[in-house]
């Protein structure tokens, strides 16, 4: 019997469990034709398997424990693999008579924002929900050909592509690469390790204390990843960096990004912020950080990794 996650925009139908919210997989009705589940339907997608971090990390190079929260066992977060399944929109589920639980904010079953979920569920499951959000949005955004404006149809043989029957243009899900960089230096006075953090306008001015994150931005056409790191840092805070190296990545469905995490060392220059992007930026001692992103984000992973190396648990 097939099952599916139920989504509404970037929220997921979840059940309140003793240790936090957990995404529900709803049982789907049997198809009368036996082939309906294989046919393309706007609002219903097939999700690939999502692997746990232990598939690519060695025991002595485990930097993913920062993605776990107190609500889940660290070993579970490292070994949980999400098998192939499906996802559908709430509107699709209602239109196709899928039996849903009673949904209300005060009940044990309700829609929970993805940003709220990621610090409570295993990495593989978080990535699979991200996959669902991006694919459902891609379906909605590619119903017409971007070349000739004709209505598109889904490709045959379960290929993830929208095809124009008039000009044959194929539109695939697009992933937008973004670099995000943790920049460190010793404190010029005390020699304590510091990290460059910035308060972005997108974090909102109304929230107190303000949220500080890392320097990040989209990779431009014709750039390699290291070039993008150097350019974004120069544009946003006007400093030069060295010793750039890749750490890890995270799919981020806002709207369809692949966040590529880097670390670098401060080389030279005085901080001058890009005022249309940032409200403030500075180097902060690891022992005295401002409010930083929550666990579950790659920004927090990079910050936690550096702090851990200095013997500091955040």
Backbone as CSV, one residue per row, in Angstrom:
resi,resn,N_x,N_y,N_z,CA_x,CA_y,CA_z,C_x,C_y,C_z
1,UNK,0.844,-1.187,0.000,0.000,0.000,0.000,0.885,1.244,0.000
2,UNK,0.610,2.178,-0.921,1.421,3.391,-1.031,1.066,4.377,0.085
3,UNK,2.049,5.185,0.442,1.867,6.220,1.455,2.433,7.531,0.918
4,UNK,2.031,8.636,1.548,2.489,9.943,1.080,2.563,10.937,2.219
5,UNK,3.572,11.822,2.153,3.584,13.012,2.983,2.566,13.991,2.414
6,UNK,1.957,14.780,3.281,0.985,15.786,2.861,1.571,17.160,3.164
7,UNK,1.633,18.027,2.134,2.240,19.342,2.300,1.291,20.442,1.881
8,UNK,1.473,21.588,2.467,0.798,22.809,2.055,1.860,23.899,2.017
9,UNK,2.288,24.262,0.796,3.422,25.171,0.616,4.652,24.577,1.311
10,UNK,5.216,25.290,2.310,6.411,24.757,2.972,6.096,24.224,4.370
11,UNK,4.840,23.789,4.581,4.465,23.153,5.836,4.124,21.689,5.574
12,UNK,4.297,20.858,6.601,4.132,19.413,6.467,3.148,18.919,7.520
13,UNK,2.247,18.031,7.119,1.315,17.439,8.073,2.098,16.551,9.039
14,UNK,2.002,16.857,10.319,2.781,16.166,11.340,1.884,15.720,12.483
15,UNK,2.414,14.802,13.274,1.744,14.349,14.497,2.619,14.691,15.692
16,UNK,1.970,15.173,16.751,2.688,15.495,17.976,3.062,14.203,18.696
17,UNK,4.367,13.963,18.817,4.872,12.792,19.514,5.485,13.231,20.844
18,UNK,5.785,12.286,21.741,6.352,12.681,23.037,7.634,13.491,22.922
19,UNK,8.422,13.273,21.835,9.689,13.983,21.682,9.651,15.038,20.584
20,UNK,8.453,15.450,20.156,8.357,16.520,19.167,7.487,16.132,17.982
21,UNK,7.425,17.016,16.979,6.611,16.775,15.794,7.286,15.777,14.873
22,UNK,6.468,14.898,14.243,6.994,13.906,13.300,6.111,13.900,12.057
23,UNK,6.700,14.021,10.845,5.900,14.034,9.614,5.096,12.742,9.446
24,UNK,3.813,12.902,9.138,2.934,11.751,8.921,3.044,11.259,7.481
25,UNK,2.919,9.949,7.303,2.761,9.374,5.976,1.368,8.757,5.903
26,UNK,0.534,9.325,5.043,-0.862,8.934,4.951,-1.025,7.793,3.947
27,UNK,-1.795,6.794,4.333,-2.052,5.665,3.433,-2.945,6.113,2.288
28,UNK,-2.559,5.733,1.064,-3.304,6.118,-0.124,-4.254,5.003,-0.547
29,UNK,-5.398,5.367,-1.120,-6.337,4.341,-1.583,-5.784,3.575,-2.765
30,UNK,-6.208,2.323,-2.889,-5.809,1.511,-4.027,-6.412,2.089,-5.303
31,UNK,-5.611,2.129,-6.377,-6.100,2.619,-7.658,-7.013,1.583,-8.308
32,UNK,-8.109,2.053,-8.856,-9.031,1.132,-9.529,-8.412,0.547,-10.784
33,UNK,-7.579,1.339,-11.472,-6.985,0.863,-12.720,-5.685,0.123,-12.491
34,UNK,-5.119,0.315,-11.307,-3.835,-0.318,-11.024,-2.661,0.470,-11.555
35,UNK,-2.898,1.512,-12.348,-1.790,2.284,-12.924,-1.875,3.754,-12.583
36,UNK,-2.916,4.136,-11.867,-3.120,5.561,-11.595,-1.963,6.159,-10.809
37,UNK,-1.374,5.367,-9.889,-0.294,5.898,-9.077,0.955,6.146,-9.904
38,UNK,1.065,5.507,-11.093,2.216,5.724,-11.943,2.033,6.914,-12.872
39,UNK,0.785,7.344,-13.071,0.518,8.451,-13.979,0.843,9.771,-13.304
40,UNK,1.220,10.744,-14.121,1.520,12.058,-13.575,0.247,12.765,-13.136
41,UNK,0.304,13.370,-11.967,-0.789,14.190,-11.482,-0.192,15.440,-10.845
42,UNK,-0.656,16.599,-11.264,-0.178,17.836,-10.661,-0.488,17.821,-9.168
43,UNK,0.537,17.977,-8.359,0.360,17.954,-6.912,0.734,16.639,-6.265
44,UNK,1.274,15.694,-7.025,1.669,14.388,-6.487,3.011,13.994,-7.110
45,UNK,4.022,13.753,-6.285,5.360,13.456,-6.785,5.930,12.233,-6.089
46,UNK,6.844,11.575,-6.770,7.583,10.452,-6.201,8.905,10.962,-5.642
47,UNK,9.234,10.545,-4.432,10.461,10.987,-3.771,11.491,9.872,-3.792
48,UNK,12.740,10.232,-4.088,13.824,9.270,-4.052,14.250,8.995,-2.607
49,UNK,14.913,7.878,-2.423,15.468,7.543,-1.114,16.429,8.637,-0.662
50,UNK,16.429,8.919,0.625,17.347,9.906,1.197,18.227,9.196,2.220
51,UNK,19.535,9.269,2.028,20.473,8.495,2.842,20.894,9.247,4.097
52,UNK,21.229,8.476,5.105,21.723,9.049,6.357,23.185,9.448,6.209
53,UNK,23.679,10.364,7.059,25.068,10.831,6.951,26.113,9.737,7.077
54,UNK,25.811,8.634,7.783,26.847,7.612,7.973,27.208,6.891,6.680
55,UNK,26.457,7.145,5.587,26.811,6.554,4.304,28.068,7.191,3.700
56,UNK,28.393,8.408,4.120,29.553,9.068,3.523,30.540,9.610,4.557
57,UNK,30.232,9.483,5.821,31.143,10.002,6.836,31.804,8.861,7.594
58,UNK,33.088,9.033,7.897,33.798,8.056,8.701,33.553,8.335,10.172
59,UNK,33.797,7.329,11.003,33.553,7.472,12.437,34.400,8.571,13.061
60,UNK,35.616,8.789,12.525,36.510,9.788,13.113,36.388,11.149,12.436
61,UNK,35.398,11.294,11.536,35.210,12.586,10.862,33.740,12.951,10.870
62,UNK,33.139,12.782,12.043,31.706,12.988,12.165,31.435,14.400,12.654
63,UNK,31.027,15.269,11.717,30.708,16.649,12.111,29.226,16.928,12.008
64,UNK,28.416,15.875,11.940,26.984,16.093,11.779,26.235,16.051,13.102
65,UNK,26.925,15.791,14.223,26.193,15.715,15.470,25.549,17.040,15.811
66,UNK,26.035,18.130,15.238,25.434,19.426,15.503,24.071,19.562,14.867
67,UNK,23.737,18.675,13.924,22.422,18.731,13.310,21.394,17.981,14.141
68,UNK,21.834,17.282,15.184,20.893,16.600,16.058,20.391,17.575,17.103
69,UNK,19.232,17.277,17.654,18.734,18.096,18.759,18.582,17.210,19.971
70,UNK,18.263,17.808,21.107,18.063,17.030,22.311,16.843,16.129,22.200
71,UNK,15.996,16.360,21.202,14.762,15.603,21.076,14.959,14.269,20.385
72,UNK,16.088,14.064,19.703,16.307,12.810,18.991,17.655,12.241,19.365
73,UNK,17.749,10.920,19.305,19.000,10.251,19.612,20.018,10.532,18.522
74,UNK,21.235,10.902,18.907,22.259,11.258,17.926,22.538,10.113,16.963
75,UNK,22.549,8.897,17.487,22.806,7.750,16.620,21.697,7.576,15.589
76,UNK,20.454,7.835,15.993,19.337,7.764,15.051,19.503,8.796,13.952
77,UNK,19.896,9.996,14.315,20.098,11.047,13.316,21.167,10.661,12.317
78,UNK,22.153,9.874,12.762,23.266,9.498,11.899,22.955,8.305,11.004
79,UNK,22.023,7.443,11.420,21.807,6.186,10.717,20.436,6.071,10.065
80,UNK,19.540,7.015,10.319,18.181,6.951,9.777,18.203,7.225,8.279
81,UNK,17.717,6.276,7.486,17.578,6.436,6.041,16.097,6.484,5.693
82,UNK,15.713,7.482,4.889,14.313,7.634,4.486,14.098,6.902,3.162
83,UNK,13.282,5.848,3.146,13.072,5.090,1.902,12.258,5.884,0.891
84,UNK,12.277,5.416,-0.360,11.499,6.066,-1.416,10.025,6.097,-1.029
85,UNK,9.371,7.190,-1.331,7.954,7.326,-1.008,7.357,8.374,-1.936
86,UNK,6.218,8.929,-1.574,5.586,9.961,-2.386,5.190,11.132,-1.503
87,UNK,4.833,12.238,-2.153,4.332,13.415,-1.449,3.254,14.057,-2.300
88,UNK,2.319,14.704,-1.646,1.253,15.383,-2.381,0.813,16.617,-1.618
89,UNK,0.182,17.530,-2.346,-0.355,18.718,-1.704,-1.653,18.372,-0.987
90,UNK,-1.995,19.189,-0.023,-3.258,19.000,0.704,-4.442,19.098,-0.256
91,UNK,-4.388,20.029,-1.194,-5.483,20.169,-2.159,-5.631,18.918,-3.015
92,UNK,-4.514,18.326,-3.420,-4.570,17.099,-4.209,-5.203,15.975,-3.389
93,UNK,-4.785,15.866,-2.123,-5.321,14.812,-1.260,-6.831,14.939,-1.108
94,UNK,-7.314,16.149,-0.905,-8.755,16.373,-0.752,-9.485,16.036,-2.052
95,UNK,-8.944,16.480,-3.184,-9.592,16.256,-4.482,-9.645,14.777,-4.847
96,UNK,-8.697,13.977,-4.330,-8.643,12.560,-4.673,-9.100,11.671,-3.520
97,UNK,-9.862,12.252,-2.601,-10.536,11.497,-1.537,-9.571,10.683,-0.672
98,UNK,-8.405,11.264,-0.431,-7.465,10.633,0.494,-7.948,10.889,1.921
99,UNK,-8.023,9.844,2.712,-8.501,9.978,4.085,-7.441,10.655,4.946
100,UNK,-7.799,11.809,5.500,-6.869,12.588,6.314,-7.364,12.668,7.750
101,UNK,-6.445,12.810,8.687,-6.878,13.005,10.078,-7.481,14.393,10.259
102,UNK,-8.135,14.591,11.381,-8.657,15.922,11.704,-7.473,16.852,11.938
103,UNK,-7.437,17.939,11.183,-6.283,18.840,11.215,-6.684,20.139,11.912
104,UNK,-6.002,20.473,12.970,-6.256,21.719,13.704,-5.025,22.071,14.502
105,UNK,-4.812,23.369,14.721,-3.627,23.809,15.452,-3.593,23.262,16.870
106,UNK,-4.765,23.015,17.451,-4.828,22.543,18.837,-4.825,21.030,18.951
107,UNK,-4.853,20.316,17.809,-4.890,18.860,17.852,-3.483,18.289,17.773
108,UNK,-3.402,16.952,17.838,-2.100,16.291,17.732,-1.635,16.197,16.292
109,UNK,-2.497,16.517,15.316,-2.146,16.492,13.895,-2.354,17.874,13.293
110,UNK,-1.292,18.463,12.783,-1.397,19.791,12.193,-0.234,20.006,11.236
111,UNK,-0.297,21.100,10.458,0.780,21.440,9.531,1.853,22.233,10.269
112,UNK,3.100,21.797,10.122,4.232,22.398,10.826,5.222,22.931,9.789
113,UNK,5.699,24.165,9.940,6.673,24.714,8.984,7.950,23.873,8.934
114,UNK,8.494,23.744,7.730,9.726,22.979,7.544,10.851,23.525,8.411
115,UNK,10.971,24.841,8.497,12.054,25.446,9.294,11.964,25.000,10.755
116,UNK,10.755,24.760,11.234,10.570,24.318,12.620,10.906,22.844,12.790
117,UNK,10.739,22.066,11.733,10.955,20.627,11.812,12.427,20.228,11.806
118,UNK,13.254,20.977,11.059,14.585,20.470,10.736,15.476,20.253,11.950
119,UNK,15.205,20.912,13.063,16.069,20.694,14.225,15.568,19.554,15.105
120,UNK,14.468,18.876,14.687,13.909,17.798,15.500,13.899,16.441,14.818
121,UNK,14.156,16.391,13.517,14.053,15.128,12.790,15.407,14.749,12.190
122,UNK,15.621,13.463,11.889,16.902,13.038,11.311,17.215,13.746,9.999
123,UNK,18.493,13.846,9.684,18.947,14.565,8.498,18.313,14.005,7.228
124,UNK,18.283,12.675,7.092,17.745,12.060,5.870,16.279,12.415,5.676
125,UNK,15.504,12.414,6.739,14.091,12.756,6.629,13.915,14.234,6.316
126,UNK,14.723,15.077,6.928,14.690,16.509,6.627,14.974,16.763,5.154
127,UNK,15.989,16.079,4.614,16.332,16.250,3.203,15.211,15.752,2.291
128,UNK,14.529,14.687,2.702,13.445,14.176,1.864,12.250,15.123,1.852
129,UNK,11.952,15.739,2.973,10.883,16.742,3.010,11.266,17.940,2.150
130,UNK,12.538,18.335,2.196,13.024,19.406,1.331,12.826,19.036,-0.133
131,UNK,13.115,17.776,-0.485,12.905,17.271,-1.839,11.445,17.417,-2.246
132,UNK,10.531,17.074,-1.342,9.102,17.152,-1.641,8.658,18.589,-1.883
133,UNK,9.095,19.507,-1.026,8.714,20.911,-1.185,9.173,21.442,-2.533
134,UNK,10.420,21.125,-2.903,10.971,21.642,-4.155,10.282,21.042,-5.378
135,UNK,9.992,19.738,-5.347,9.370,19.100,-6.503,7.931,19.570,-6.708
136,UNK,7.185,19.723,-5.634,5.808,20.188,-5.766,5.768,21.630,-6.268
137,UNK,6.715,22.446,-5.814,6.775,23.821,-6.312,7.190,23.840,-7.783
138,UNK,8.137,22.972,-8.154,8.574,22.880,-9.551,7.414,22.491,-10.453
139,UNK,6.609,21.527,-10.045,5.427,21.151,-10.822,4.528,22.357,-11.074
140,UNK,4.246,23.087,-10.009,3.336,24.229,-10.124,3.904,25.317,-11.022
141,UNK,5.224,25.462,-11.040,5.867,26.550,-11.787,6.158,26.206,-13.242
142,UNK,5.989,24.950,-13.635,6.349,24.553,-15.008,5.158,23.931,-15.740
143,UNK,3.976,24.432,-15.506,2.792,23.916,-16.190,2.710,24.399,-17.645
144,UNK,3.542,25.414,-17.959,3.560,25.949,-19.327,5.007,26.031,-19.808
145,UNK,5.190,25.881,-21.102,6.512,25.925,-21.705,7.085,27.335,-21.601
146,UNK,8.333,27.445,-21.139,8.956,28.759,-21.009,9.407,29.315,-22.349
147,UNK,9.386,28.493,-23.418,9.788,28.945,-24.746,8.587,29.391,-25.587
148,UNK,7.531,28.556,-25.637,6.401,28.881,-26.519,5.079,29.012,-25.787
149,UNK,5.078,28.826,-24.467,3.906,29.029,-23.607,2.822,27.971,-23.777
150,UNK,3.106,26.880,-24.459,2.129,25.797,-24.584,2.028,25.033,-23.267
151,UNK,0.872,24.458,-22.951,0.757,23.608,-21.758,1.714,22.420,-21.844
152,UNK,2.351,22.105,-20.753,3.321,21.006,-20.724,2.674,19.719,-20.222
153,UNK,3.349,18.621,-20.486,2.931,17.322,-19.965,4.132,16.691,-19.283
154,UNK,3.861,15.750,-18.394,4.950,15.086,-17.699,5.624,14.085,-18.631
155,UNK,6.947,13.967,-18.514,7.688,13.018,-19.343,7.268,11.586,-19.030
156,UNK,7.420,10.719,-20.002,7.101,9.309,-19.812,8.175,8.621,-18.976
157,UNK,7.878,7.438,-18.530,8.824,6.563,-17.837,9.370,7.173,-16.550
158,UNK,8.520,7.896,-15.861,8.859,8.433,-14.531,10.049,9.374,-14.527
159,UNK,10.401,9.939,-15.661,11.480,10.921,-15.706,11.002,12.222,-15.094
160,UNK,11.849,12.854,-14.308,11.483,14.129,-13.707,11.708,15.245,-14.717
161,UNK,10.731,15.431,-15.578,10.815,16.482,-16.594,9.418,16.835,-17.039
162,UNK,9.217,18.132,-17.315,7.989,18.621,-17.939,8.313,18.887,-19.402
163,UNK,7.524,18.322,-20.300,7.830,18.353,-21.729,6.769,19.149,-22.478
164,UNK,7.224,20.014,-23.390,6.305,20.752,-24.244,5.966,19.878,-25.458
165,UNK,4.708,19.528,-25.677,4.351,18.688,-26.829,4.459,19.423,-28.157
166,UNK,4.617,20.758,-28.135,4.703,21.544,-29.365,6.155,21.692,-29.826
167,UNK,7.027,22.243,-28.952,8.425,22.485,-29.347,9.407,21.504,-28.719
168,UNK,8.914,20.580,-27.894,9.708,19.509,-27.285,10.713,19.987,-26.232
169,UNK,10.589,21.213,-25.771,11.473,21.681,-24.701,11.204,20.877,-23.432
170,UNK,12.276,20.444,-22.797,12.170,19.688,-21.550,12.634,20.573,-20.399
171,UNK,11.806,20.684,-19.385,12.121,21.491,-18.215,12.301,20.561,-17.013
172,UNK,13.502,20.597,-16.432,13.843,19.736,-15.308,13.843,20.560,-14.015
173,UNK,13.716,19.883,-12.874,13.865,20.616,-11.604,15.238,21.270,-11.543
174,UNK,15.259,22.527,-11.149,16.522,23.270,-11.113,16.988,23.445,-9.680
175,UNK,18.285,23.219,-9.505,18.916,23.414,-8.208,19.814,24.637,-8.302
176,UNK,19.674,25.561,-7.360,20.458,26.798,-7.364,21.575,26.691,-6.331
177,UNK,22.842,26.606,-6.774,23.945,26.488,-5.824,24.215,27.808,-5.104
178,UNK,24.356,27.713,-3.791,24.679,28.869,-2.944,25.866,28.509,-2.059
179,UNK,26.763,29.454,-1.877,27.882,29.236,-0.956,27.596,29.946,0.355
180,UNK,27.996,29.317,1.450,27.867,29.911,2.782,29.174,29.643,3.511
181,UNK,29.748,30.677,4.113,31.139,30.591,4.563,31.303,31.046,6.012
182,UNK,31.980,30.220,6.785,32.370,30.573,8.158,33.811,31.068,8.128
183,UNK,34.023,32.331,8.485,35.341,32.966,8.422,35.853,33.177,9.847
184,UNK,37.056,32.722,10.116,37.598,32.812,11.471,38.918,33.575,11.486
185,UNK,39.248,34.047,12.684,40.553,34.673,12.939,40.789,34.666,14.445
186,UNK,42.046,34.744,14.910,42.308,34.941,16.336,41.965,36.383,16.732
187,UNK,41.419,36.564,17.913,41.176,37.907,18.439,42.513,38.644,18.505
188,UNK,42.606,39.850,17.876,43.884,40.575,17.846,44.441,40.904,19.224
189,UNK,43.590,40.933,20.254,44.038,41.299,21.597,44.250,40.073,22.476
190,UNK,43.250,39.170,22.519,43.288,38.041,23.451,43.726,36.736,22.800
191,UNK,43.737,36.679,21.482,44.086,35.480,20.714,42.991,34.413,20.744
192,UNK,41.827,34.720,21.367,40.712,33.770,21.333,40.165,33.694,19.907
193,UNK,39.738,32.496,19.506,39.206,32.338,18.156,37.902,33.115,18.001
194,UNK,37.798,33.826,16.865,36.603,34.591,16.546,36.004,34.102,15.228
195,UNK,34.710,34.399,15.048,34.018,34.052,13.811,33.263,35.279,13.315
196,UNK,33.273,35.475,12.008,32.566,36.609,11.410,31.084,36.278,11.289
197,UNK,30.248,37.105,11.898,28.801,36.933,11.836,28.157,38.226,11.371
198,UNK,27.042,38.080,10.658,26.357,39.247,10.107,24.866,39.161,10.378
199,UNK,24.275,40.320,10.639,22.820,40.416,10.781,22.257,40.855,9.438
200,UNK,21.535,39.940,8.771,20.976,40.217,7.457,19.608,40.882,7.583
201,UNK,19.317,41.751,6.653,18.006,42.400,6.661,16.882,41.374,6.600
202,UNK,17.106,40.241,5.907,16.044,39.245,5.771,15.680,38.596,7.094
203,UNK,16.565,38.704,8.106,16.251,38.129,9.407,15.238,38.970,10.171
204,UNK,15.003,40.200,9.703,13.984,41.038,10.327,14.545,41.895,11.447
205,UNK,14.129,43.144,11.480,14.606,44.067,12.498,13.767,44.018,13.768
206,UNK,12.553,43.433,13.662,11.634,43.483,14.782,11.947,42.446,15.851
207,UNK,12.795,41.453,15.522,13.084,40.385,16.465,14.262,40.765,17.351
208,UNK,14.077,40.638,18.658,15.134,40.933,19.616,15.378,39.711,20.488
209,UNK,16.632,39.334,20.713,17.817,39.928,20.095,17.916,39.570,18.608
210,UNK,18.641,40.372,17.839,18.733,40.102,16.399,19.491,38.811,16.108
211,UNK,19.090,38.137,15.018,19.740,36.902,14.586,20.963,37.230,13.734
212,UNK,22.082,36.581,14.027,23.307,36.730,13.244,23.630,35.410,12.551
213,UNK,24.020,35.495,11.279,24.374,34.309,10.517,25.680,34.492,9.779
214,UNK,25.925,33.628,8.808,27.162,33.641,8.032,26.967,34.347,6.697
215,UNK,28.060,34.651,6.051,28.017,35.273,4.730,27.636,34.207,3.700
216,UNK,26.647,34.514,2.874,26.161,33.537,1.902,25.665,34.248,0.653
217,UNK,25.623,33.505,-0.450,25.106,34.086,-1.682,25.108,33.073,-2.814
218,UNK,24.397,33.401,-3.894,24.281,32.514,-5.044,25.564,32.489,-5.869
219,UNK,25.839,31.334,-6.453,26.945,31.189,-7.393,26.516,31.792,-8.733
220,UNK,27.357,32.628,-9.309,27.052,33.284,-10.581,27.497,32.427,-11.758
221,UNK,26.908,32.692,-12.917,27.297,31.999,-14.144,28.789,32.233,-14.409
222,UNK,29.522,31.181,-14.724,30.935,31.294,-15.043,31.866,31.240,-13.854
223,UNK,31.328,31.111,-12.630,32.166,31.043,-11.437,32.363,29.598,-10.992
224,UNK,33.516,29.320,-10.403,33.614,28.102,-9.608,33.228,28.461,-8.169
225,UNK,33.136,27.456,-7.310,32.622,27.696,-5.961,33.547,28.592,-5.139
226,UNK,34.852,28.371,-5.268,35.803,29.185,-4.497,35.740,30.653,-4.914
227,UNK,35.587,30.886,-6.220,35.442,32.259,-6.706,34.206,32.895,-6.099
228,UNK,33.101,32.144,-6.034,31.873,32.673,-5.457,32.069,33.045,-3.988
229,UNK,32.806,32.207,-3.247,33.079,32.511,-1.843,33.841,33.826,-1.713
230,UNK,34.910,33.974,-2.485,35.725,35.191,-2.429,34.899,36.413,-2.811
231,UNK,34.119,36.309,-3.880,33.326,37.448,-4.351,32.265,37.858,-3.333
232,UNK,31.513,36.881,-2.803,30.443,37.207,-1.861,30.997,37.873,-0.597
233,UNK,32.113,37.354,-0.087,32.706,37.948,1.113,33.164,39.373,0.831
234,UNK,33.815,39.579,-0.321,34.271,40.929,-0.679,33.093,41.879,-0.852
235,UNK,32.019,41.414,-1.487,30.862,42.271,-1.721,30.154,42.645,-0.422
236,UNK,30.004,41.673,0.465,29.164,41.904,1.646,29.911,42.541,2.812
237,UNK,31.215,42.214,2.990,31.941,42.763,4.143,33.307,43.343,3.792
238,UNK,33.704,43.328,2.517,34.881,44.058,2.051,36.200,43.530,2.594
239,UNK,36.291,42.240,2.922,37.558,41.719,3.422,38.076,40.633,2.478
240,UNK,39.363,40.317,2.623,39.981,39.238,1.861,40.130,38.015,2.759
241,UNK,40.052,36.832,2.157,40.136,35.589,2.917,41.127,34.640,2.253
242,UNK,41.540,33.623,3.004,42.459,32.600,2.497,42.050,31.249,3.073
243,UNK,42.761,30.201,2.661,42.537,28.853,3.191,41.065,28.436,3.060
244,UNK,40.516,28.608,1.876,39.120,28.244,1.635,39.019,26.737,1.435
245,UNK,38.141,26.093,2.191,37.931,24.670,1.970,36.483,24.279,2.243
246,UNK,36.028,23.313,1.466,34.643,22.838,1.528,34.434,21.960,2.753
247,UNK,33.232,22.055,3.358,32.911,21.254,4.547,31.759,20.285,4.273
248,UNK,30.597,20.803,3.914,29.430,19.950,3.713,28.352,20.743,2.980
249,UNK,27.220,20.075,2.696,26.152,20.740,1.949,24.799,20.414,2.563
250,UNK,23.787,21.192,2.162,22.429,20.973,2.642,21.436,21.475,1.607
251,UNK,20.457,20.634,1.203,19.389,21.147,0.339,18.517,22.109,1.144
252,UNK,18.132,23.208,0.527,17.381,24.248,1.245,16.253,24.729,0.328
253,UNK,15.005,24.403,0.631,13.901,24.622,-0.311,13.330,26.032,-0.301
254,UNK,14.174,27.038,-0.245,13.683,28.431,-0.221,14.447,29.273,-1.241
255,UNK,14.187,29.141,-2.567,13.127,28.266,-3.101,13.627,26.884,-3.504
256,UNK,14.862,26.768,-4.041,15.367,25.454,-4.486,16.885,25.470,-4.443
257,UNK,17.437,25.802,-3.289,18.873,26.016,-3.162,19.601,24.755,-2.714
258,UNK,20.857,24.649,-3.102,21.779,23.693,-2.511,22.855,24.515,-1.819
259,UNK,22.828,24.515,-0.487,23.775,25.298,0.294,25.084,24.528,0.411
260,UNK,26.174,25.154,-0.020,27.500,24.542,-0.022,28.350,25.239,1.034
261,UNK,28.621,24.514,2.108,29.281,25.113,3.257,30.796,25.112,3.150
262,UNK,31.408,26.279,3.407,32.864,26.438,3.360,33.360,27.049,4.663
263,UNK,34.651,26.849,4.900,35.360,27.570,5.946,36.523,28.315,5.320
264,UNK,36.893,29.433,5.934,38.006,30.239,5.423,38.615,31.018,6.582
265,UNK,39.816,31.519,6.340,40.514,32.332,7.334,40.560,33.785,6.875
266,UNK,40.415,34.689,7.823,40.555,36.129,7.531,41.985,36.408,7.079
267,UNK,42.128,37.195,6.009,43.456,37.544,5.505,43.770,39.016,5.721
268,UNK,42.865,39.911,5.294,43.137,41.340,5.424,41.869,42.132,5.162
269,UNK,41.951,43.446,5.498,40.862,44.360,5.200,40.027,44.715,6.410
270,UNK,39.365,45.865,6.317,38.433,46.318,7.345,37.004,46.057,6.894
271,UNK,36.152,45.686,7.834,34.770,45.367,7.501,34.024,46.633,7.072
272,UNK,33.497,46.601,5.882,32.565,47.618,5.391,31.371,46.853,4.833
273,UNK,30.211,46.988,5.464,29.080,46.141,5.094,28.393,46.639,3.823
274,UNK,27.799,45.714,3.104,26.941,46.029,1.966,25.571,46.370,2.549
275,UNK,25.246,47.650,2.598,24.122,48.107,3.404,22.764,47.639,2.906
276,UNK,22.652,47.332,1.624,21.366,46.836,1.154,21.149,45.369,1.515
277,UNK,22.220,44.675,1.970,22.104,43.280,2.379,22.181,43.115,3.900
278,UNK,23.071,43.882,4.538,23.372,43.665,5.948,23.058,44.890,6.783
279,UNK,22.694,44.638,8.034,22.519,45.713,9.004,23.769,45.882,9.862
280,UNK,24.519,44.784,10.061,25.716,44.845,10.898,26.533,43.580,10.679
281,UNK,27.826,43.666,10.828,28.716,42.499,10.760,29.948,42.774,11.597
282,UNK,30.472,41.719,12.225,31.671,41.885,13.045,32.217,40.496,13.381
283,UNK,33.467,40.480,13.881,34.042,39.261,14.416,33.646,39.136,15.884
284,UNK,33.156,37.958,16.278,32.714,37.714,17.645,33.541,36.585,18.250
285,UNK,33.931,36.754,19.527,34.580,35.661,20.249,33.623,34.475,20.344
286,UNK,34.142,33.285,20.186,33.283,32.103,20.268,32.653,31.938,21.645
287,UNK,33.267,32.500,22.652,32.709,32.424,24.010,31.651,33.478,24.273
288,UNK,31.409,34.364,23.303,30.453,35.464,23.517,29.723,35.764,22.205
289,UNK,28.971,34.788,21.724,28.287,34.940,20.450,26.913,35.589,20.628
290,UNK,26.448,36.307,19.622,25.066,36.795,19.632,24.123,35.645,19.311
291,UNK,22.852,35.921,19.126,21.884,34.895,18.718,22.278,34.373,17.344
292,UNK,22.366,33.046,17.214,22.799,32.425,15.957,21.707,31.499,15.433
293,UNK,21.818,31.039,14.187,20.778,30.182,13.610,20.546,28.914,14.433
294,UNK,19.339,28.354,14.375,19.020,27.156,15.158,19.697,25.916,14.606
295,UNK,19.774,24.899,15.437,20.296,23.613,14.999,19.430,23.077,13.860
296,UNK,20.061,22.388,12.926,19.362,21.887,11.756,19.760,22.609,10.492
297,UNK,20.294,23.817,10.631,20.740,24.588,9.470,22.231,24.383,9.274
298,UNK,22.682,24.517,8.024,24.112,24.343,7.759,24.916,25.475,8.380
299,UNK,24.321,26.657,8.519,25.022,27.754,9.189,25.379,27.358,10.618
300,UNK,24.409,26.767,11.316,24.673,26.349,12.696,25.680,25.195,12.728
301,UNK,25.622,24.306,11.758,26.580,23.203,11.692,28.007,23.731,11.614
302,UNK,28.220,24.724,10.746,29.566,25.278,10.581,30.028,25.988,11.855
303,UNK,29.136,26.757,12.464,29.480,27.470,13.699,29.792,26.479,14.817
304,UNK,28.933,25.450,14.967,29.140,24.451,16.005,30.451,23.685,15.799
305,UNK,30.785,23.405,14.549,32.013,22.670,14.275,33.235,23.450,14.747
306,UNK,33.255,24.743,14.451,34.380,25.585,14.862,34.440,25.703,16.388
307,UNK,33.270,25.893,17.014,33.237,26.006,18.470,33.714,24.714,19.125
308,UNK,33.294,23.583,18.595,33.699,22.295,19.152,35.215,22.118,19.099
309,UNK,35.829,22.564,18.007,37.278,22.467,17.888,37.991,23.281,18.962
310,UNK,37.321,24.322,19.449,37.893,25.170,20.503,37.467,24.752,21.900
311,UNK,36.766,23.592,21.978,36.330,23.084,23.277,35.124,23.786,23.828
312,UNK,34.310,24.407,22.953,33.129,25.140,23.379,31.885,24.453,22.824
313,UNK,30.908,24.153,23.693,29.641,23.585,23.275,28.569,24.671,23.312
314,UNK,27.949,24.932,22.195,26.959,25.997,22.095,25.559,25.471,22.388
